[in-house]
Amino acid sequence: MKTAHILFWTPEQGEDIISFLVDTDTVIKIELDRSDEAIEPIVDVYPIEFYLKGLSKINQIKIAVALDLAKNDNYTH
């Protein structure tokens, strides 16, 4: 992994849920608690094919752009 791209950031009432494209075939979703307690983040890892299922066309385009950027990152560094 040379770079990570934020795909989605969903601020919820007590936590933030952030999805990252970390390479050309993996998405990591992290749930961060915003309370004052020291709670470990919840981390889920998905293959990109699994993550794409059921997404709206706009979100599929957003991921396609992130994938293109990730592929270019791999070629230029």
TAUR-V716753 format. One record per backbone hydrogen bond with DSSP energy under -1.0 kcal/mol. NH is the residue of the N-H (numbers start at 1). CO is the residue of the C=O. If there is no record, write none. Layout:
BEGIN
((NH	CO) (NH	CO))
END
This chain:
BEGIN
((5	21) (7	19) (8	19) (10	17) (12	15) (16	32) (17	10) (18	30) (19	8) (20	28) (21	5) (22	26) (27	46) (28	20) (29	44) (30	18) (31	42) (32	16) (34	14) (39	37) (42	31) (44	29) (46	27) (48	25) (51	47) (52	48) (55	52) (60	56) (61	57) (62	58) (63	59) (64	60) (65	61) (66	62) (67	63) (68	64) (69	65) (70	66) (71	67) (72	68) (73	69) (74	70) (75	71) (76	72) (77	73))
END
